[in-house]
Amino acid sequence: MFYLVSYDIPDTKRRTKLAKVLEDFGDRVQFSVFECILDDKLLDKLVKRIDKIVKVADDSVRIYTVCANCERCIRIIGQGVVSKIEEIYIV
């Protein structure tokens, strides 16, 4: 399944830590946005790792599921392409 993960974390240390975790699961497409292709097991792993980093009172992480039909409608204006690597990332 295709996921879009975005975050807003004011603390530099936590933000850097989260970005490094997300790099294990997907491709950075904007400074705080990643595209990830994950099965259910990898999604659960990702969420558990995010939970260990995020301070619920201060931080925001959003994980959007992008269905195949919606994925076809993604428009990119300027640089970039939609992630298409369908291999499973080993974490």
PDB file of N, CA, C and O in Angstrom:
ATOM      1  N   MET A   1       0.849  -1.179   0.000  1.00  0.00           N
ATOM      2  CA  MET A   1       0.000   0.000   0.000  1.00  0.00           C
ATOM      3  C   MET A   1       0.893   1.240   0.000  1.00  0.00           C
ATOM      4  O   MET A   1       1.992   1.217   0.554  1.00  0.00           O
ATOM      5  N   PHE A   2       0.433   2.292  -0.604  1.00  0.00           N
ATOM      6  CA  PHE A   2       1.163   3.547  -0.727  1.00  0.00           C
ATOM      7  C   PHE A   2       0.718   4.486   0.397  1.00  0.00           C
ATOM      8  O   PHE A   2      -0.479   4.692   0.597  1.00  0.00           O
ATOM      9  N   TYR A   3       1.687   5.059   1.134  1.00  0.00           N
ATOM     10  CA  TYR A   3       1.391   5.962   2.246  1.00  0.00           C
ATOM     11  C   TYR A   3       2.161   7.257   2.069  1.00  0.00           C
ATOM     12  O   TYR A   3       3.281   7.264   1.558  1.00  0.00           O
ATOM     13  N   LEU A   4       1.556   8.343   2.491  1.00  0.00           N
ATOM     14  CA  LEU A   4       2.199   9.636   2.555  1.00  0.00           C
ATOM     15  C   LEU A   4       2.318   9.983   4.035  1.00  0.00           C
ATOM     16  O   LEU A   4       1.316  10.012   4.751  1.00  0.00           O
ATOM     17  N   VAL A   5       3.540  10.246   4.494  1.00  0.00           N
ATOM     18  CA  VAL A   5       3.779  10.557   5.906  1.00  0.00           C
ATOM     19  C   VAL A   5       4.315  11.979   5.985  1.00  0.00           C
ATOM     20  O   VAL A   5       5.304  12.318   5.335  1.00  0.00           O
ATOM     21  N   SER A   6       3.652  12.811   6.791  1.00  0.00           N
ATOM     22  CA  SER A   6       4.118  14.183   6.986  1.00  0.00           C
ATOM     23  C   SER A   6       4.252  14.439   8.483  1.00  0.00           C
ATOM     24  O   SER A   6       3.592  13.803   9.304  1.00  0.00           O
ATOM     25  N   TYR A   7       5.116  15.379   8.810  1.00  0.00           N
ATOM     26  CA  TYR A   7       5.298  15.665  10.231  1.00  0.00           C
ATOM     27  C   TYR A   7       5.625  17.133  10.455  1.00  0.00           C
ATOM     28  O   TYR A   7       6.147  17.824   9.580  1.00  0.00           O
ATOM     29  N   ASP A   8       5.295  17.583  11.670  1.00  0.00           N
ATOM     30  CA  ASP A   8       5.644  18.916  12.141  1.00  0.00           C
ATOM     31  C   ASP A   8       6.128  18.735  13.568  1.00  0.00           C
ATOM     32  O   ASP A   8       5.333  18.527  14.485  1.00  0.00           O
ATOM     33  N   ILE A   9       7.440  18.816  13.748  1.00  0.00           N
ATOM     34  CA  ILE A   9       8.052  18.585  15.051  1.00  0.00           C
ATOM     35  C   ILE A   9       8.983  19.765  15.350  1.00  0.00           C
ATOM     36  O   ILE A   9       9.977  19.958  14.649  1.00  0.00           O
ATOM     37  N   PRO A  10       8.668  20.558  16.387  1.00  0.00           N
ATOM     38  CA  PRO A  10       9.475  21.743  16.677  1.00  0.00           C
ATOM     39  C   PRO A  10      10.878  21.458  17.230  1.00  0.00           C
ATOM     40  O   PRO A  10      11.780  22.279  17.068  1.00  0.00           O
ATOM     41  N   ASP A  11      11.064  20.329  17.867  1.00  0.00           N
ATOM     42  CA  ASP A  11      12.348  19.991  18.470  1.00  0.00           C
ATOM     43  C   ASP A  11      13.285  19.368  17.427  1.00  0.00           C
ATOM     44  O   ASP A  11      12.952  18.349  16.822  1.00  0.00           O
ATOM     45  N   THR A  12      14.446  19.977  17.221  1.00  0.00           N
ATOM     46  CA  THR A  12      15.380  19.535  16.181  1.00  0.00           C
ATOM     47  C   THR A  12      15.848  18.099  16.386  1.00  0.00           C
ATOM     48  O   THR A  12      15.935  17.337  15.423  1.00  0.00           O
ATOM     49  N   LYS A  13      16.148  17.724  17.617  1.00  0.00           N
ATOM     50  CA  LYS A  13      16.644  16.368  17.892  1.00  0.00           C
ATOM     51  C   LYS A  13      15.593  15.308  17.541  1.00  0.00           C
ATOM     52  O   LYS A  13      15.907  14.313  16.888  1.00  0.00           O
ATOM     53  N   ARG A  14      14.348  15.525  17.974  1.00  0.00           N
ATOM     54  CA  ARG A  14      13.273  14.564  17.661  1.00  0.00           C
ATOM     55  C   ARG A  14      12.975  14.565  16.167  1.00  0.00           C
ATOM     56  O   ARG A  14      12.740  13.511  15.575  1.00  0.00           O
ATOM     57  N   ARG A  15      12.984  15.751  15.560  1.00  0.00           N
ATOM     58  CA  ARG A  15      12.699  15.863  14.119  1.00  0.00           C
ATOM     59  C   ARG A  15      13.742  15.099  13.298  1.00  0.00           C
ATOM     60  O   ARG A  15      13.395  14.397  12.347  1.00  0.00           O
ATOM     61  N   THR A  16      15.004  15.235  13.662  1.00  0.00           N
ATOM     62  CA  THR A  16      16.078  14.525  12.961  1.00  0.00           C
ATOM     63  C   THR A  16      15.960  13.024  13.157  1.00  0.00           C
ATOM     64  O   THR A  16      16.150  12.245  12.223  1.00  0.00           O
ATOM     65  N   LYS A  17      15.643  12.630  14.382  1.00  0.00           N
ATOM     66  CA  LYS A  17      15.486  11.206  14.694  1.00  0.00           C
ATOM     67  C   LYS A  17      14.343  10.598  13.867  1.00  0.00           C
ATOM     68  O   LYS A  17      14.479   9.508  13.311  1.00  0.00           O
ATOM     69  N   LEU A  18      13.227  11.312  13.795  1.00  0.00           N
ATOM     70  CA  LEU A  18      12.082  10.822  13.024  1.00  0.00           C
ATOM     71  C   LEU A  18      12.422  10.734  11.541  1.00  0.00           C
ATOM     72  O   LEU A  18      12.069   9.754  10.885  1.00  0.00           O
ATOM     73  N   ALA A  19      13.099  11.740  11.008  1.00  0.00           N
ATOM     74  CA  ALA A  19      13.470  11.724   9.588  1.00  0.00           C
ATOM     75  C   ALA A  19      14.339  10.506   9.280  1.00  0.00           C
ATOM     76  O   ALA A  19      14.168   9.871   8.239  1.00  0.00           O
ATOM     77  N   LYS A  20      15.271  10.176  10.177  1.00  0.00           N
ATOM     78  CA  LYS A  20      16.126   9.009   9.964  1.00  0.00           C
ATOM     79  C   LYS A  20      15.319   7.722   9.973  1.00  0.00           C
ATOM     80  O   LYS A  20      15.589   6.816   9.185  1.00  0.00           O
ATOM     81  N   VAL A  21      14.337   7.632  10.852  1.00  0.00           N
ATOM     82  CA  VAL A  21      13.454   6.459  10.872  1.00  0.00           C
ATOM     83  C   VAL A  21      12.685   6.367   9.564  1.00  0.00           C
ATOM     84  O   VAL A  21      12.618   5.299   8.957  1.00  0.00           O
ATOM     85  N   LEU A  22      12.110   7.468   9.131  1.00  0.00           N
ATOM     86  CA  LEU A  22      11.316   7.456   7.897  1.00  0.00           C
ATOM     87  C   LEU A  22      12.156   7.107   6.673  1.00  0.00           C
ATOM     88  O   LEU A  22      11.649   6.508   5.724  1.00  0.00           O
ATOM     89  N   GLU A  23      13.428   7.477   6.687  1.00  0.00           N
ATOM     90  CA  GLU A  23      14.313   7.104   5.573  1.00  0.00           C
ATOM     91  C   GLU A  23      14.473   5.594   5.458  1.00  0.00           C
ATOM     92  O   GLU A  23      14.784   5.086   4.381  1.00  0.00           O
ATOM     93  N   ASP A  24      14.263   4.869   6.560  1.00  0.00           N
ATOM     94  CA  ASP A  24      14.313   3.403   6.532  1.00  0.00           C
ATOM     95  C   ASP A  24      13.085   2.798   5.854  1.00  0.00           C
ATOM     96  O   ASP A  24      13.100   1.633   5.456  1.00  0.00           O
ATOM     97  N   PHE A  25      12.025   3.591   5.725  1.00  0.00           N
ATOM     98  CA  PHE A  25      10.762   3.062   5.227  1.00  0.00           C
ATOM     99  C   PHE A  25      10.307   3.636   3.891  1.00  0.00           C
ATOM    100  O   PHE A  25       9.434   3.059   3.241  1.00  0.00           O
ATOM    101  N   GLY A  26      10.878   4.755   3.472  1.00  0.00           N
ATOM    102  CA  GLY A  26      10.378   5.370   2.249  1.00  0.00           C
ATOM    103  C   GLY A  26      11.326   6.411   1.699  1.00  0.00           C
ATOM    104  O   GLY A  26      12.496   6.478   2.078  1.00  0.00           O
ATOM    105  N   ASP A  27      10.792   7.232   0.787  1.00  0.00           N
ATOM    106  CA  ASP A  27      11.570   8.250   0.092  1.00  0.00           C
ATOM    107  C   ASP A  27      11.115   9.639   0.518  1.00  0.00           C
ATOM    108  O   ASP A  27       9.920   9.934   0.525  1.00  0.00           O
ATOM    109  N   ARG A  28      12.071  10.486   0.870  1.00  0.00           N
ATOM    110  CA  ARG A  28      11.748  11.874   1.203  1.00  0.00           C
ATOM    111  C   ARG A  28      11.421  12.609  -0.087  1.00  0.00           C
ATOM    112  O   ARG A  28      12.205  12.591  -1.036  1.00  0.00           O
ATOM    113  N   VAL A  29      10.242  13.266  -0.121  1.00  0.00           N
ATOM    114  CA  VAL A  29       9.839  14.011  -1.314  1.00  0.00           C
ATOM    115  C   VAL A  29       9.728  15.506  -1.031  1.00  0.00           C
ATOM    116  O   VAL A  29       9.711  16.311  -1.962  1.00  0.00           O
ATOM    117  N   GLN A  30       9.656  15.876   0.210  1.00  0.00           N
ATOM    118  CA  GLN A  30       9.702  17.258   0.677  1.00  0.00           C
ATOM    119  C   GLN A  30      10.440  17.219   2.012  1.00  0.00           C
ATOM    120  O   GLN A  30      10.724  16.141   2.535  1.00  0.00           O
ATOM    121  N   PHE A  31      10.750  18.390   2.561  1.00  0.00           N
ATOM    122  CA  PHE A  31      11.532  18.408   3.792  1.00  0.00           C
ATOM    123  C   PHE A  31      10.899  17.550   4.890  1.00  0.00           C
ATOM    124  O   PHE A  31      11.606  16.808   5.571  1.00  0.00           O
ATOM    125  N   SER A  32       9.596  17.638   5.070  1.00  0.00           N
ATOM    126  CA  SER A  32       8.944  16.864   6.130  1.00  0.00           C
ATOM    127  C   SER A  32       7.838  15.957   5.593  1.00  0.00           C
ATOM    128  O   SER A  32       6.828  15.732   6.260  1.00  0.00           O
ATOM    129  N   VAL A  33       8.042  15.439   4.378  1.00  0.00           N
ATOM    130  CA  VAL A  33       7.064  14.551   3.749  1.00  0.00           C
ATOM    131  C   VAL A  33       7.785  13.365   3.107  1.00  0.00           C
ATOM    132  O   VAL A  33       8.764  13.529   2.379  1.00  0.00           O
ATOM    133  N   PHE A  34       7.278  12.173   3.395  1.00  0.00           N
ATOM    134  CA  PHE A  34       7.840  10.945   2.833  1.00  0.00           C
ATOM    135  C   PHE A  34       6.751  10.154   2.128  1.00  0.00           C
ATOM    136  O   PHE A  34       5.597  10.146   2.556  1.00  0.00           O
ATOM    137  N   GLU A  35       7.132   9.485   1.038  1.00  0.00           N
ATOM    138  CA  GLU A  35       6.269   8.512   0.370  1.00  0.00           C
ATOM    139  C   GLU A  35       6.803   7.128   0.726  1.00  0.00           C
ATOM    140  O   GLU A  35       7.998   6.857   0.603  1.00  0.00           O
ATOM    141  N   CYS A  36       5.892   6.257   1.170  1.00  0.00           N
ATOM    142  CA  CYS A  36       6.302   4.920   1.613  1.00  0.00           C
ATOM    143  C   CYS A  36       5.395   3.876   0.988  1.00  0.00           C
ATOM    144  O   CYS A  36       4.179   4.053   0.920  1.00  0.00           O
ATOM    145  N   ILE A  37       5.993   2.797   0.536  1.00  0.00           N
ATOM    146  CA  ILE A  37       5.229   1.647   0.057  1.00  0.00           C
ATOM    147  C   ILE A  37       5.455   0.546   1.081  1.00  0.00           C
ATOM    148  O   ILE A  37       6.556   0.009   1.199  1.00  0.00           O
ATOM    149  N   LEU A  38       4.392   0.213   1.828  1.00  0.00           N
ATOM    150  CA  LEU A  38       4.507  -0.688   2.973  1.00  0.00           C
ATOM    151  C   LEU A  38       3.397  -1.722   2.986  1.00  0.00           C
ATOM    152  O   LEU A  38       2.273  -1.453   2.562  1.00  0.00           O
ATOM    153  N   ASP A  39       3.730  -2.913   3.479  1.00  0.00           N
ATOM    154  CA  ASP A  39       2.671  -3.863   3.780  1.00  0.00           C
ATOM    155  C   ASP A  39       2.220  -3.590   5.223  1.00  0.00           C
ATOM    156  O   ASP A  39       2.777  -2.717   5.889  1.00  0.00           O
ATOM    157  N   ASP A  40       1.218  -4.330   5.705  1.00  0.00           N
ATOM    158  CA  ASP A  40       0.664  -4.093   7.043  1.00  0.00           C
ATOM    159  C   ASP A  40       1.706  -4.256   8.143  1.00  0.00           C
ATOM    160  O   ASP A  40       1.719  -3.501   9.115  1.00  0.00           O
ATOM    161  N   LYS A  41       2.568  -5.236   7.982  1.00  0.00           N
ATOM    162  CA  LYS A  41       3.590  -5.520   8.990  1.00  0.00           C
ATOM    163  C   LYS A  41       4.589  -4.356   9.100  1.00  0.00           C
ATOM    164  O   LYS A  41       4.949  -3.940  10.202  1.00  0.00           O
ATOM    165  N   LEU A  42       5.024  -3.845   7.958  1.00  0.00           N
ATOM    166  CA  LEU A  42       5.958  -2.713   7.973  1.00  0.00           C
ATOM    167  C   LEU A  42       5.297  -1.438   8.474  1.00  0.00           C
ATOM    168  O   LEU A  42       5.935  -0.630   9.150  1.00  0.00           O
ATOM    169  N   LEU A  43       4.024  -1.252   8.148  1.00  0.00           N
ATOM    170  CA  LEU A  43       3.307  -0.083   8.662  1.00  0.00           C
ATOM    171  C   LEU A  43       3.257  -0.133  10.186  1.00  0.00           C
ATOM    172  O   LEU A  43       3.488   0.881  10.846  1.00  0.00           O
ATOM    173  N   ASP A  44       2.959  -1.295  10.745  1.00  0.00           N
ATOM    174  CA  ASP A  44       2.933  -1.446  12.210  1.00  0.00           C
ATOM    175  C   ASP A  44       4.298  -1.144  12.820  1.00  0.00           C
ATOM    176  O   ASP A  44       4.383  -0.482  13.855  1.00  0.00           O
ATOM    177  N   LYS A  45       5.368  -1.626  12.182  1.00  0.00           N
ATOM    178  CA  LYS A  45       6.731  -1.345  12.656  1.00  0.00           C
ATOM    179  C   LYS A  45       7.011   0.152  12.644  1.00  0.00           C
ATOM    180  O   LYS A  45       7.559   0.705  13.597  1.00  0.00           O
ATOM    181  N   LEU A  46       6.625   0.792  11.550  1.00  0.00           N
ATOM    182  CA  LEU A  46       6.842   2.226  11.420  1.00  0.00           C
ATOM    183  C   LEU A  46       6.116   2.985  12.522  1.00  0.00           C
ATOM    184  O   LEU A  46       6.703   3.856  13.163  1.00  0.00           O
ATOM    185  N   VAL A  47       4.865   2.668  12.745  1.00  0.00           N
ATOM    186  CA  VAL A  47       4.065   3.357  13.762  1.00  0.00           C
ATOM    187  C   VAL A  47       4.677   3.165  15.154  1.00  0.00           C
ATOM    188  O   VAL A  47       4.722   4.111  15.940  1.00  0.00           O
ATOM    189  N   LYS A  48       5.142   1.970  15.462  1.00  0.00           N
ATOM    190  CA  LYS A  48       5.777   1.726  16.757  1.00  0.00           C
ATOM    191  C   LYS A  48       7.030   2.566  16.935  1.00  0.00           C
ATOM    192  O   LYS A  48       7.278   3.098  18.017  1.00  0.00           O
ATOM    193  N   ARG A  49       7.822   2.688  15.877  1.00  0.00           N
ATOM    194  CA  ARG A  49       9.043   3.490  15.955  1.00  0.00           C
ATOM    195  C   ARG A  49       8.712   4.981  16.071  1.00  0.00           C
ATOM    196  O   ARG A  49       9.396   5.719  16.779  1.00  0.00           O
ATOM    197  N   ILE A  50       7.673   5.412  15.380  1.00  0.00           N
ATOM    198  CA  ILE A  50       7.239   6.809  15.492  1.00  0.00           C
ATOM    199  C   ILE A  50       6.778   7.090  16.914  1.00  0.00           C
ATOM    200  O   ILE A  50       7.129   8.122  17.486  1.00  0.00           O
ATOM    201  N   ASP A  51       5.995   6.184  17.489  1.00  0.00           N
ATOM    202  CA  ASP A  51       5.477   6.355  18.854  1.00  0.00           C
ATOM    203  C   ASP A  51       6.583   6.538  19.882  1.00  0.00           C
ATOM    204  O   ASP A  51       6.393   7.232  20.881  1.00  0.00           O
ATOM    205  N   LYS A  52       7.733   5.925  19.647  1.00  0.00           N
ATOM    206  CA  LYS A  52       8.858   6.042  20.584  1.00  0.00           C
ATOM    207  C   LYS A  52       9.539   7.412  20.521  1.00  0.00           C
ATOM    208  O   LYS A  52      10.252   7.791  21.450  1.00  0.00           O
ATOM    209  N   ILE A  53       9.326   8.143  19.447  1.00  0.00           N
ATOM    210  CA  ILE A  53      10.007   9.422  19.239  1.00  0.00           C
ATOM    211  C   ILE A  53       9.113  10.614  19.557  1.00  0.00           C
ATOM    212  O   ILE A  53       9.553  11.578  20.185  1.00  0.00           O
ATOM    213  N   VAL A  54       7.872  10.546  19.127  1.00  0.00           N
ATOM    214  CA  VAL A  54       6.970  11.694  19.158  1.00  0.00           C
ATOM    215  C   VAL A  54       6.492  12.026  20.574  1.00  0.00           C
ATOM    216  O   VAL A  54       6.164  11.143  21.366  1.00  0.00           O
ATOM    217  N   LYS A  55       6.465  13.330  20.862  1.00  0.00           N
ATOM    218  CA  LYS A  55       5.830  13.848  22.073  1.00  0.00           C
ATOM    219  C   LYS A  55       4.435  14.288  21.658  1.00  0.00           C
ATOM    220  O   LYS A  55       4.283  15.256  20.913  1.00  0.00           O
ATOM    221  N   VAL A  56       3.438  13.596  22.126  1.00  0.00           N
ATOM    222  CA  VAL A  56       2.055  13.827  21.684  1.00  0.00           C
ATOM    223  C   VAL A  56       1.602  15.266  21.933  1.00  0.00           C
ATOM    224  O   VAL A  56       0.849  15.821  21.132  1.00  0.00           O
ATOM    225  N   ALA A  57       2.045  15.869  23.020  1.00  0.00           N
ATOM    226  CA  ALA A  57       1.627  17.234  23.342  1.00  0.00           C
ATOM    227  C   ALA A  57       2.238  18.293  22.424  1.00  0.00           C
ATOM    228  O   ALA A  57       1.690  19.387  22.288  1.00  0.00           O
ATOM    229  N   ASP A  58       3.374  17.970  21.792  1.00  0.00           N
ATOM    230  CA  ASP A  58       4.095  18.973  20.999  1.00  0.00           C
ATOM    231  C   ASP A  58       4.161  18.698  19.507  1.00  0.00           C
ATOM    232  O   ASP A  58       4.259  19.633  18.712  1.00  0.00           O
ATOM    233  N   ASP A  59       4.108  17.446  19.117  1.00  0.00           N
ATOM    234  CA  ASP A  59       4.409  17.041  17.744  1.00  0.00           C
ATOM    235  C   ASP A  59       3.163  16.590  16.985  1.00  0.00           C
ATOM    236  O   ASP A  59       2.128  16.270  17.571  1.00  0.00           O
ATOM    237  N   SER A  60       3.302  16.578  15.662  1.00  0.00           N
ATOM    238  CA  SER A  60       2.228  16.088  14.804  1.00  0.00           C
ATOM    239  C   SER A  60       2.828  15.226  13.688  1.00  0.00           C
ATOM    240  O   SER A  60       3.701  15.672  12.944  1.00  0.00           O
ATOM    241  N   VAL A  61       2.350  14.001  13.588  1.00  0.00           N
ATOM    242  CA  VAL A  61       2.729  13.114  12.485  1.00  0.00           C
ATOM    243  C   VAL A  61       1.432  12.619  11.858  1.00  0.00           C
ATOM    244  O   VAL A  61       0.527  12.172  12.562  1.00  0.00           O
ATOM    245  N   ARG A  62       1.345  12.698  10.554  1.00  0.00           N
ATOM    246  CA  ARG A  62       0.150  12.238   9.835  1.00  0.00           C
ATOM    247  C   ARG A  62       0.559  11.181   8.818  1.00  0.00           C
ATOM    248  O   ARG A  62       1.531  11.341   8.080  1.00  0.00           O
ATOM    249  N   ILE A  63      -0.206  10.105   8.800  1.00  0.00           N
ATOM    250  CA  ILE A  63       0.028   9.035   7.834  1.00  0.00           C
ATOM    251  C   ILE A  63      -1.246   8.911   6.996  1.00  0.00           C
ATOM    252  O   ILE A  63      -2.310   8.555   7.504  1.00  0.00           O
ATOM    253  N   TYR A  64      -1.116   9.208   5.717  1.00  0.00           N
ATOM    254  CA  TYR A  64      -2.254   9.148   4.804  1.00  0.00           C
ATOM    255  C   TYR A  64      -2.116   7.915   3.916  1.00  0.00           C
ATOM    256  O   TYR A  64      -1.061   7.674   3.330  1.00  0.00           O
ATOM    257  N   THR A  65      -3.182   7.149   3.825  1.00  0.00           N
ATOM    258  CA  THR A  65      -3.233   6.034   2.890  1.00  0.00           C
ATOM    259  C   THR A  65      -3.648   6.592   1.529  1.00  0.00           C
ATOM    260  O   THR A  65      -4.627   7.330   1.421  1.00  0.00           O
ATOM    261  N   VAL A  66      -2.901   6.235   0.511  1.00  0.00           N
ATOM    262  CA  VAL A  66      -3.218   6.692  -0.842  1.00  0.00           C
ATOM    263  C   VAL A  66      -3.602   5.456  -1.654  1.00  0.00           C
ATOM    264  O   VAL A  66      -2.758   4.609  -1.948  1.00  0.00           O
ATOM    265  N   CYS A  67      -4.870   5.363  -2.008  1.00  0.00           N
ATOM    266  CA  CYS A  67      -5.335   4.202  -2.761  1.00  0.00           C
ATOM    267  C   CYS A  67      -4.789   4.259  -4.195  1.00  0.00           C
ATOM    268  O   CYS A  67      -4.331   5.306  -4.653  1.00  0.00           O
ATOM    269  N   ALA A  68      -4.842   3.149  -4.877  1.00  0.00           N
ATOM    270  CA  ALA A  68      -4.306   3.060  -6.236  1.00  0.00           C
ATOM    271  C   ALA A  68      -4.991   4.055  -7.169  1.00  0.00           C
ATOM    272  O   ALA A  68      -4.342   4.658  -8.023  1.00  0.00           O
ATOM    273  N   ASN A  69      -6.296   4.226  -7.005  1.00  0.00           N
ATOM    274  CA  ASN A  69      -7.027   5.162  -7.845  1.00  0.00           C
ATOM    275  C   ASN A  69      -6.579   6.594  -7.565  1.00  0.00           C
ATOM    276  O   ASN A  69      -6.386   7.380  -8.493  1.00  0.00           O
ATOM    277  N   CYS A  70      -6.413   6.936  -6.279  1.00  0.00           N
ATOM    278  CA  CYS A  70      -5.957   8.283  -5.913  1.00  0.00           C
ATOM    279  C   CYS A  70      -4.520   8.514  -6.358  1.00  0.00           C
ATOM    280  O   CYS A  70      -4.161   9.617  -6.770  1.00  0.00           O
ATOM    281  N   GLU A  71      -3.704   7.480  -6.275  1.00  0.00           N
ATOM    282  CA  GLU A  71      -2.300   7.597  -6.682  1.00  0.00           C
ATOM    283  C   GLU A  71      -2.187   8.024  -8.144  1.00  0.00           C
ATOM    284  O   GLU A  71      -1.292   8.790  -8.502  1.00  0.00           O
ATOM    285  N   ARG A  72      -3.081   7.535  -8.977  1.00  0.00           N
ATOM    286  CA  ARG A  72      -3.070   7.891 -10.397  1.00  0.00           C
ATOM    287  C   ARG A  72      -3.367   9.373 -10.615  1.00  0.00           C
ATOM    288  O   ARG A  72      -3.026   9.937 -11.655  1.00  0.00           O
ATOM    289  N   CYS A  73      -4.008  10.000  -9.619  1.00  0.00           N
ATOM    290  CA  CYS A  73      -4.406  11.405  -9.743  1.00  0.00           C
ATOM    291  C   CYS A  73      -3.396  12.381  -9.144  1.00  0.00           C
ATOM    292  O   CYS A  73      -3.635  13.589  -9.165  1.00  0.00           O
ATOM    293  N   ILE A  74      -2.286  11.899  -8.617  1.00  0.00           N
ATOM    294  CA  ILE A  74      -1.279  12.775  -8.023  1.00  0.00           C
ATOM    295  C   ILE A  74      -0.687  13.656  -9.115  1.00  0.00           C
ATOM    296  O   ILE A  74      -0.315  13.175 -10.185  1.00  0.00           O
ATOM    297  N   ARG A  75      -0.607  14.931  -8.835  1.00  0.00           N
ATOM    298  CA  ARG A  75      -0.011  15.887  -9.767  1.00  0.00           C
ATOM    299  C   ARG A  75       1.234  16.470  -9.125  1.00  0.00           C
ATOM    300  O   ARG A  75       1.209  16.882  -7.965  1.00  0.00           O
ATOM    301  N   ILE A  76       2.303  16.504  -9.865  1.00  0.00           N
ATOM    302  CA  ILE A  76       3.538  17.120  -9.393  1.00  0.00           C
ATOM    303  C   ILE A  76       3.821  18.309 -10.297  1.00  0.00           C
ATOM    304  O   ILE A  76       3.895  18.183 -11.520  1.00  0.00           O
ATOM    305  N   ILE A  77       3.974  19.448  -9.673  1.00  0.00           N
ATOM    306  CA  ILE A  77       4.302  20.660 -10.407  1.00  0.00           C
ATOM    307  C   ILE A  77       5.732  21.024 -10.017  1.00  0.00           C
ATOM    308  O   ILE A  77       6.004  21.313  -8.852  1.00  0.00           O
ATOM    309  N   GLY A  78       6.625  21.010 -10.965  1.00  0.00           N
ATOM    310  CA  GLY A  78       8.030  21.259 -10.658  1.00  0.00           C
ATOM    311  C   GLY A  78       8.794  19.957 -10.573  1.00  0.00           C
ATOM    312  O   GLY A  78       8.479  19.001 -11.282  1.00  0.00           O
ATOM    313  N   GLN A  79       9.793  19.912  -9.716  1.00  0.00           N
ATOM    314  CA  GLN A  79      10.691  18.772  -9.587  1.00  0.00           C
ATOM    315  C   GLN A  79      10.034  17.582  -8.893  1.00  0.00           C
ATOM    316  O   GLN A  79       9.156  17.758  -8.049  1.00  0.00           O
ATOM    317  N   GLY A  80      10.464  16.364  -9.253  1.00  0.00           N
ATOM    318  CA  GLY A  80      10.067  15.174  -8.521  1.00  0.00           C
ATOM    319  C   GLY A  80       9.207  14.213  -9.299  1.00  0.00           C
ATOM    320  O   GLY A  80       8.611  14.548 -10.322  1.00  0.00           O
ATOM    321  N   VAL A  81       9.166  13.006  -8.776  1.00  0.00           N
ATOM    322  CA  VAL A  81       8.308  11.946  -9.304  1.00  0.00           C
ATOM    323  C   VAL A  81       7.695  11.207  -8.127  1.00  0.00           C
ATOM    324  O   VAL A  81       8.231  11.246  -7.019  1.00  0.00           O
ATOM    325  N   VAL A  82       6.591  10.544  -8.356  1.00  0.00           N
ATOM    326  CA  VAL A  82       5.951   9.738  -7.321  1.00  0.00           C
ATOM    327  C   VAL A  82       6.778   8.471  -7.116  1.00  0.00           C
ATOM    328  O   VAL A  82       7.218   7.852  -8.084  1.00  0.00           O
ATOM    329  N   SER A  83       6.989   8.088  -5.864  1.00  0.00           N
ATOM    330  CA  SER A  83       7.756   6.876  -5.562  1.00  0.00           C
ATOM    331  C   SER A  83       7.093   5.670  -6.189  1.00  0.00           C
ATOM    332  O   SER A  83       5.882   5.488  -6.071  1.00  0.00           O
ATOM    333  N   LYS A  84       7.880   4.849  -6.853  1.00  0.00           N
ATOM    334  CA  LYS A  84       7.347   3.654  -7.501  1.00  0.00           C
ATOM    335  C   LYS A  84       8.110   2.403  -7.112  1.00  0.00           C
ATOM    336  O   LYS A  84       7.807   1.323  -7.621  1.00  0.00           O
ATOM    337  N   ILE A  85       9.078   2.511  -6.238  1.00  0.00           N
ATOM    338  CA  ILE A  85       9.854   1.354  -5.827  1.00  0.00           C
ATOM    339  C   ILE A  85       8.951   0.461  -4.974  1.00  0.00           C
ATOM    340  O   ILE A  85       8.563   0.840  -3.869  1.00  0.00           O
ATOM    341  N   GLU A  86       8.626  -0.701  -5.480  1.00  0.00           N
ATOM    342  CA  GLU A  86       7.682  -1.557  -4.785  1.00  0.00           C
ATOM    343  C   GLU A  86       8.346  -2.670  -4.013  1.00  0.00           C
ATOM    344  O   GLU A  86       7.676  -3.612  -3.591  1.00  0.00           O
ATOM    345  N   GLU A  87       9.654  -2.582  -3.816  1.00  0.00           N
ATOM    346  CA  GLU A  87      10.327  -3.563  -2.989  1.00  0.00           C
ATOM    347  C   GLU A  87      10.012  -3.277  -1.521  1.00  0.00           C
ATOM    348  O   GLU A  87       9.690  -2.145  -1.161  1.00  0.00           O
ATOM    349  N   ILE A  88      10.104  -4.267  -0.709  1.00  0.00           N
ATOM    350  CA  ILE A  88       9.877  -4.098   0.719  1.00  0.00           C
ATOM    351  C   ILE A  88      11.169  -3.635   1.348  1.00  0.00           C
ATOM    352  O   ILE A  88      12.220  -4.237   1.125  1.00  0.00           O
ATOM    353  N   TYR A  89      11.108  -2.576   2.130  1.00  0.00           N
ATOM    354  CA  TYR A  89      12.284  -2.070   2.819  1.00  0.00           C
ATOM    355  C   TYR A  89      12.563  -2.931   4.045  1.00  0.00           C
ATOM    356  O   TYR A  89      11.652  -3.238   4.813  1.00  0.00           O
ATOM    357  N   ILE A  90      13.798  -3.314   4.225  1.00  0.00           N
ATOM    358  CA  ILE A  90      14.194  -4.095   5.388  1.00  0.00           C
ATOM    359  C   ILE A  90      14.703  -3.146   6.441  1.00  0.00           C
ATOM    360  O   ILE A  90      15.609  -2.349   6.196  1.00  0.00           O
ATOM    361  N   VAL A  91      14.106  -3.237   7.631  1.00  0.00           N
ATOM    362  CA  VAL A  91      14.451  -2.326   8.704  1.00  0.00           C
ATOM    363  C   VAL A  91      15.197  -3.063   9.799  1.00  0.00           C
ATOM    364  O   VAL A  91      15.578  -2.458  10.801  1.00  0.00           O
TER     365      VAL A  91
END
